[in-house]
Amino acid sequence: MYMPGSKPILCGSIAGKIGGLGVVMHNRAYQKAGLEAVYVSFEPTGAKEAVEAMRNLGIRGMGVTMPYKTEIMEYLDEIDETAAAIGAVNTIVNDQGKLTGYNTDYRGAIDGLLEETGLRDKKVALFGSGGVGRAILYGLLKEGARVTVYNVLPEQAEALCREMGAQFGGLPGAFDKNAGWDVLINATPVGNQSSETLLMAEEFPPGIVVLDVVFNPIHTTFAAEALKAGCRVVRGTKMLILQAIAQDELYLGIRPDYDVMEQALIEKFGGIG
């Protein structure tokens, strides 16, 4: 936990390529909270080197992105139970030299959904069974939701469903909007930096809650089509901010201001609406 008057704290992220979103959000939140902390972005040569640098530099907290989320686990001292179940780490905390891996990806998605609806006994259609989809599925099942997974890679999705206790629905084309859904989630990269969408407005069950994990662009075609169908949309930016807040709770023991982080993204992207 951060203690006023202590020496400046270094946090950051390790990524396959340098990115600025985490840097912008976390630093703005630290400044607003009056913390002597700084968040930087690193581009390591590998997972092992990143962990060694974290130890040697005394970095307090580190965010982890692809392609290191799974590989880095073997170099840590301890893995949180949730991260172990998900099979990926996106957050590392350095507690006096002991490195523990956590996963806050699922927190961002679940916390965002819970602002719109309860999840216990709700019927959820989840598109995607990759790393993000796996994390979200874990969170949904933990909340007591009834989840059906759709994916373009059937073998991967079926294996995940058997492991976690979800139902496999088949390829995305097998989705039936009239099956009584409460929540629909896009956990695929479809729409990332493009105008593609999994579904058009007429293919959404009207009035349900929809989560799109894609945050670039902010206004995805998938979200726009969901809104046309009268759905309540949880945008990828909300998931991004909420998981970052969960990270700072682990790094510093404080809960950053959501609005401050959102404003940082507005300035970075040029508007959220």
NORJO-V564332 format. One record per pair of residues at least 4 apart in sequence whose C-alpha atoms are under 6 Angstrom apart, sorted by sequence separation. I is the first residue (numbers start at 1). GAP is how many residues later the second one is. If there is no record, write none. Layout:
I_GAP + I_GAP
This chain:
22_4 + 23_4 + 53_4 + 54_4 + 65_4 + 68_4 + 83_4 + 94_4 + 107_4 + 114_4 + 129_4 + 130_4 + 133_4 + 141_4 + 154_4 + 161_4 + 170_4 + 191_4 + 199_4 + 227_4 + 248_4 + 249_4 + 265_4 + 266_4 + 30_5 + 54_5 + 64_5 + 83_5 + 94_5 + 128_5 + 129_5 + 140_5 + 161_5 + 191_5 + 226_5 + 249_5 + 266_5 + 44_6 + 83_6 + 93_6 + 161_6 + 191_6 + 249_6 + 266_6 + 93_7 + 92_8 + 92_9 + 91_10 + 158_10 + 91_11 + 245_11 + 27_12 + 89_12 + 91_12 + 89_13 + 90_13 + 89_14 + 23_16 + 23_17 + 70_18 + 69_19 + 83_19 + 147_19 + 148_19 + 149_19 + 150_19 + 152_19 + 69_20 + 83_20 + 148_20 + 149_20 + 150_20 + 151_20 + 69_21 + 79_21 + 80_21 + 148_21 + 150_21 + 151_21 + 215_21 + 77_22 + 78_22 + 79_22 + 80_22 + 125_22 + 127_22 + 150_22 + 192_22 + 209_22 + 211_22 + 214_22 + 215_22 + 76_23 + 77_23 + 120_23 + 121_23 + 122_23 + 123_23 + 124_23 + 125_23 + 126_23 + 127_23 + 128_23 + 193_23 + 206_23 + 207_23 + 208_23 + 209_23 + 210_23 + 211_23 + 212_23 + 213_23 + 119_24 + 120_24 + 121_24 + 122_24 + 127_24 + 192_24 + 193_24 + 197_24 + 201_24 + 206_24 + 207_24 + 209_24 + 212_24 + 18_25 + 47_25 + 120_25 + 121_25 + 183_25 + 185_25 + 197_25 + 200_25 + 201_25 + 206_25 + 17_26 + 64_26 + 119_26 + 182_26 + 183_26 + 184_26 + 185_26 + 186_26 + 187_26 + 195_26 + 10_27 + 12_27 + 63_27 + 64_27 + 183_27 + 185_27 + 201_27 + 8_28 + 9_28 + 10_28 + 11_28 + 12_28 + 13_28 + 14_28 + 15_28 + 63_28 + 129_28 + 177_28 + 201_28 + 8_29 + 12_29 + 14_29 + 62_29 + 106_29 + 62_30 + 106_30 + 61_31 + 61_32 + 60_33 + 106_33 + 60_34 + 11_48 + 10_49 + 11_49 + 13_49 + 86_49 + 10_50 + 11_50 + 12_50 + 13_50 + 14_50 + 15_50 + 11_51 + 13_51 + 133_54 + 123_58 + 124_58 + 127_58 + 123_59 + 124_59 + 125_59 + 126_59 + 127_59 + 128_59 + 122_60 + 124_60 + 127_60 + 128_60 + 109_130 + 108_131 + 108_134 + 108_135 + 107_136 + 105_138 + 104_139 + 61_190 + 29_227 + 25_236 + 25_239 + 2_250 + 1_251 + 1_252
